[in-house]
Amino acid sequence: MEHIGQMTIELILGFFALLFATKLLGKTQISQLTPFDFISSIVLGELVGNSIYDSEIRVWSILYAVALWAILIYTIEIITQKFRGTRSFLEGNPSIIIRNGHIDREQLAANKIDINEVQQMLRQQQNIFSIREVEFAILEPNGTLSAIKKPKYASPTIEDLSLKQKAVYIPIALISDGKVDKENLLQAGFDENWLRKQILKRNIPRFEDVLYAEWKEDEGFFCLKMNS
């Protein structure tokens, strides 16, 4: 029982220590992690994991290890922000693997990737199914691929088609899982009486019967009824 109690305390403290370290180091998404960030995250988790299951390691050892590692990572982040010259070494540089429609085999070899991997990344990340469509492709330090299509394969823009540009509006969720978001409703400039009229027009008697509803300035009111 004593071991269970100690493990419980270590898990709780380790959880909040990792949570604090994550908040401190920022909200970088998994897809944006550089190899250094990825390795750091693994090591940080291993420090807590190994400490929890080793009965000889005390709680303060866990906190110290997590704190020290977080400080080291945070220091590296500050260094790369303040000194541009360190970024290429610590974060890596993007590599142009397709230039003017031609594949740079030296860059492929330097980054340890082959044609098949390039094709896979183009399909998955850029929705491009043929290398012939690509004018430039850049392998980013985090391993993702950015690409620019050749002009004849690029999608036309509003400017290309000489169309009038429209304003862009963000949809505002008004009801979610039968619950009215009063703050969003007020932000949209409406009240519950207006909202009730909108759902009654769609033969929905109660807010609880609405799965999702939103307001968009240029498209109006939209809702989905809760499944029976």
Buried (B, 14 or more C-beta within 10 A) or exposed (E): EEEEEBBEEBEEBBEEBBEEBBEEBEEBEEEBBBEBBEEBBEEBEEBBEEBBEEEEBEBEBBBBBBBEBBEEBBEBBEEBEEEEEEBEEBBBEEBEBBBEEEBBEEBBEEBEBEEEBBBEBBEEEBEBEEBEBBBBBBBBBBBBBBBBBEEEEEEEEEEEEEEEEEEEEEEBEBBBEBEBBEEBBEEBEBEEEBBBEBBEEEEBEEBEBBBBBBBEEEEEBBBEBBEE
